[in-house]
Amino acid sequence: MTTSDQTHKVQNWSEYNEALVDRGRLTVWFGEEAIENWKHDGPTQQGAQWIFTDLAVKTCLQIKVVYGLTLRETEGFVESIVEMMGLEKQMPVPDYTTLSKRQGDLDIEIQSSKGSLVGGEGGSKEDKVHLVIDSTGLKVYGEGEWKQRIHGKQKRRTWRKLHLGVDSDTGEITAVGLTDNTSHDGSQVENLLEQTLDQTDKELSAVGGDGAYDAWDVYDAITDREATPVIAPQRNAKIKKHGNCSGPPLPRDEAIRYIRGHGRKKWKRVSGYHRRSLAETAVYRFKQLMGRFVEARRWENERTEVRLKAKALNKMTRLGMPETSTTAV
């Protein structure tokens, strides 16, 4: 039966519909914890004293990325929430300059707790993570087609490269990287692996990626963490360690041999390579829900911005996702 002879049906429309509604609820993004820990009460410091905790600043910025607000709009939006709660005297709202200045120094955990769901019961039942990775380009705010048209094709356009690591069992983002547009995809693999191990507190079972990750340093980074690389070798790939060499065979060489004997299509099926499409789905969801550009102007703020967006996307995922089944047409 071919793919065209099948259709996908959502089995949990009621729960998924409620999850979509919940994504817009203010109580999801502005909780009791933020209200209770709004004002900074730490030790005094030299110079100006902090008024707001990191949690207060994070809450404001999280609302900003979820609702697509500017910094000034965020200030006004949060002020209106505080006023409606009657807490304007107890909860002063950070102004937009404070949000901008402190954004780059924030430590953003894209998962609220290791291996657990926000507002749910437990995390993935798997003891190990099958990680899939992918990258995409994000426009820098203000750099676009109009500027290219005015200055001509020779005017260089600025953009960033977003790198994502996704748990293929849960669909959650476990790692985020942001680089300039000259960085190779493989340069961020080690960073994504370390973030995943730290965020999930689980071991890696396998790491999947497309042909852009077909590099020896990528394979080494994965096998050093006792995981199986599931990366598509390039079509002109050559075997590095032949059968008469000592030591165990290399995973990349084994993939090349299998493809030569059985074909690339069968290798993709038996190796689980198609799970990599979940990373492409995460990239698509990131751009659709969080935008295709970064608004921040400073590098540190840009990194915080994409992590805040990944955290918000994870929270939406935990609220509920569609469960589909395949049926014949």
N, C-alpha and C positions, 0 to 999 in steps of 0.2 A: 504493500500500500504506500503510495507516495504522499508527500506532505500536502499536495493539493487536494487529496482525497480525505483529509482530516480537518476537523475544526476544534477549537479550544473553547471550552465552556467554563465560566466562572461558577464555582460551587457555593461560595459564601457571600453572595451579593449583599445580603442584609448587614453582615458584620463589616464588610469592606466599605459599604456605603456610609456606615456610622463612623468608620475610621477617617474617611475623607472629610466628613463634617467636623470631626474632632480636630483636624489639622488647623482649622481656623479659630478654635477656641482660645481666648486669651489665657484661661486658667492653665492651659497646657504649657504656655511659654512664660507665664508670670505666676510663679507658685508661692506657697507659704514660706518656703525656705529662703527665697530672695527677700521677702518682706521682713522676716525675722533677723536677717543678717545684712541689712541694707547699709547701716552706718558703720564706719571704721572705728573700732575701739582699741586698736593696738597701741603700743608704746609711742611716746612722742618722738619726733625726729627733728633734725636740724632743718631750719627753713619752714616753708609752708607745710601745714599738717594735712594729711589725707582726710577727706570727709566721707568718701564712699569706699566700700569694700570692692575687691575684684569681682565678687559675685554680682554686685549691683551693676557694675559696668558691663559684665558679661550678659546680664539679663537684658539691658538696654540694647546692646549690639545684636543679641540673638533676635529680639523683636525687629530690629532694623532689617536683618537679612531675610527673615521670614515674610515680612509684609512689604519688602521692597521700598523702604523709606530712605531718604537722605538723613544726614546727621541732624540737621535742624528739625526736620520733620519728626525724627525719633524723639528728640527732646520734647517737642510739643505733644506727641502722642502719649509718651509715658506720663507727662504732667497731667494730661486729661484723665488717665487711668487713676493716678494717685488722688486727684481731686474728687473723682466719683466715689472712691473708697473713703473719703474724708480723712486722709492721712497726710495732707500736704504739709502740716507742721512737723510731723514726725519723720517724713520721708522727702527731703529735698531731692530734686532730680538733677543728675549731672548735666551740665550744659554741653553743647556740641564740641567745644574745644577740649573739654576734659575727656570726652569719649574718644576723640581723635588722638590725643596725646598718650592715653593709657592703653589704646588698642594693641599697639605693637608689643607691649610687655606682658600681655596676658598668656597664661598657660591653658590651652584649650584641650581638654580630653574629649575626643569625639565619641567616646562611649562613657555613659554615666558611671558604670561600674563594670569590673571585669567579668565577662561571661554572663551578664544578667540583662534582662529587658527592663525598659522603663515602663512602669505601669503594667507589667506582665508577670507571668509565673515562669521564672527560670530562663535560661538561654538555650543555645543549641545543645542537643543531646549528644552530639559527637564529641569525643575526647580530643580529637585533632581537627585542625582547620585545613580545608582544601582552599587555598588562596588563589584568586585570579586577579591579574593586574592589567592595567591599561592606562593610556595617557591621552590627553586631548589639549587643544589650544583654547585659551581664554583671552579675549581682547582686553587690552588695558583701556579703562574708561577715557573717552575723549579721542581715541585714535581709531579712525574708521575710514569708510569709503570717501567721505567728503574731503578729508584731508589729503587722501591719496589723489583724488581728482584735481584738487587745487594745486598741489605741489608736483604732480606727475608721478610716474611709476618708479622713478629713481629714489623718491622719498621713502625711507625705510619706515615700515609700520611696526609698532611695538605690540608684543603680546607675550603672554606667559604660558608655560606648559604645566598642566595639572596632571599629577600622577596619583592614581587611586589603587588601593588594595581592597578587595572585597571578599568576604566570607561567602563561598558559594552555597553553603547550607542555609544561611539565614538571610543573605542579600544585604547584610550590613557592611558599611565601609569600616575597615579596621585600620587603615593607614592612608595618610594624605601627604603628598609632597608638591612643592611649587618651585619651579626653576625658570630660568630665562629660556628663550626660544632656541638657543644653540645647544642645549643639553641633550644628550642621547637618552633614549628611554631607559636603557640598561643602567645608567648612572645612578638611578634612584632605587634600584631593586633592593640593595642591602638595607637602605633606610626603611623601605616599606616592610621588609621582613622583620626588622627589629621592632618597629612600631606595632606590628600585628602580634608578635610574641608578648610584648608588654601590655597591650590593650586587652587581649583575650585571655592571657594567662594559660594558654594551651600550646601544645606542640603543633608543628606543621606536618601535614601528611603529604601534600603535593602543592606545587605552585605552577599555575598555568599562564601562558602568555603567547602572543602571536609572534610572527617572524622577526619583529623588531627587537625582540629580546634574545635572539639567537646569537649569543656571544659567550665565550668561554668564562669570562669573569662572572656572568650571570649564573651559569651552571654551577660554578664553584661556590658562589654565595648560597645557592639553594642546597647543594649536597653537603656543605659544611654544617648545615642545620638539620641534617638527616631527613630531608624531604626529597620527594621525587619530582624532577623537572618535567613538566608537560608543555613543552615549547616546540612549535613547528619549525623543523630545520628548513633552511632555505633550499630552494630547488637544486642549486648547484653545490650543496653541502658535500664535503668529503669526509671519509672516515679517518679519524686521527690515530686511533689505537687498534691495529689490526689483530687478527686472531692469534698470531704467533708471539704477541707481546705478553710480558708477564703482568700479573695484577688483574684485578676485576675489570670487566668492560665498562666503558664510559656510557652514561645514560643517553647522551646525544648520538653516539655511535650505534647503540642498540635501536634507537628510533630510526636512524637512517637505514639500517639493515632491514628492519620490519617494513618500512615504506618501499624499499626496493623489491622485497619479496611479495608483499600483499597489496601494495598501493596506498597512497596517501589517505584516501577516503576511509579505508578500513582502519588504518592507524588512528585516525581521529576518533573513530567510534570506540575502539577497544581501549584507548588510552584515557578517555574522558576529556579529550581536548575541547569538546563542544561546551563544556561547563564555562569555558572562557567567555562565552557570549554574555554571561551574567555581569562581567566587568563592563562590557559595552552598554548593557542595559543601565548599569549604575551611572555611567558617564552621561547617557541620554537623560536620565531622570535628574541628574545634577544640573544640566543645562536648561532643561525644561522648567524645573521648579525654582532654581536659584539664579538663573541668568547665565548668559554666555560671556560675561566680562567681569572684571574686578574693578570696583569703584575706588578703592583706596589708592593714594598717590605715593605712599612710602612702602618700601619693600617689606618691612616688618609688619606693617598693617595689612598688606596684601596676604601674607601668610596666615595671619590671624583670621582674616575674612574668609578664606577658603575653608579653614578648619571649622569655623562657626557654621558655615553652610553645610559641611559634611555632618556635623553634629545634629543640625536641624533635620537633615535628610534621614539620618539614622532614627531620630525620634519619630518621624513620620512612618518609617518602616515598621517600628515596633508597635505603633498604634493599630496597625492591621494592613495586610497585603492580600491581594486576590489569590485564591486557591483554584487552579484550573485543572481540568481533566481533558484528555484528548478523546474525541469520539469520531467515528466514521461518518462521512457526509451521506 
